[in-house]
């Protein structure tokens, strides 16, 4: 297992290097100049040039990129251009909220996806399978900003059982924090849960159609034992890979969901950094998200290899 993961580390580092270059280059292609934004519309050309020199923006692009990567290797994220403060402190303040939202959404994805997959594949009631099919189709078809508004209207405005937005940290006040977490995490989780449920349903159906399962059924093995001892383990490897990919989608989708529910996470920080052309904040934030996604993929590969030993030999 260890050698399997170590063989994938060079490709992961290469992905991070390429991602850092693309992030740096794309931000420089976006119209606008941080120095002009900081100086104001009435500033003279000399003032703008002085600010560019102070921020290091007048250096060649390769020098700026090398300086950024060198600071990252040393653990120095540098100061923010426009928002103010240290970039590491700004990211640290929002990281906890985004991780909390992503973990809550991931739990919903696992629970709902498993329920969708098992019910859709094994239920003998036609209406249950129809409800699962409609639910997964609706979760995929309706965009998150519409889902978020509907959840607020139903549970916050009409029923009044959950708060419409904001955040209370779960670790500081678990009872109240969970109430604030439920709606945004459910909104973020629904599309991924629908995808996971469909993959799991197909995997279970394929496994239950195998000859050895039919033989076990004829020998008197109970349907529940067939499902949890045979069908689920054989359907899990591709689902685990999909779950790792969906974790990256959850991190990306958290930006929109945070805006809908006024959740003070990295999404609001990214919006502020892009609006104000704050290069250090946006660069470090995007590279952090890519790094988390790469680490999740490494973990997913390791779990896949553990579930299916043939992968290690290959």
Secondary structure by P-SEA (a helix, b strand, c coil): caaaaaaaaaaaaaaaaaaaaaaaaaaaaccccaaaaaacccccaaaaaaaaaaacccccaaaaaaaaaaaaaaccccccccccccaaaaaaaaaaaaaaaaaaaaaaaaaaaaaaaaaacccccaaaaaaaaaaaaaaacccaaaaaaaaaaccccccccccccccccccccaaaaaaaacaaaaaacaaaaaaaaaaaaaaaaaaaacaaaaaaaaacccaaaaaaacccccccaaaaaaaaaaaaaaaaaaaaaaaaaccccaaaaaaaaaaacaaaaaaaaaaaaaaaaaaaaaaaaaaaaaaccccccc
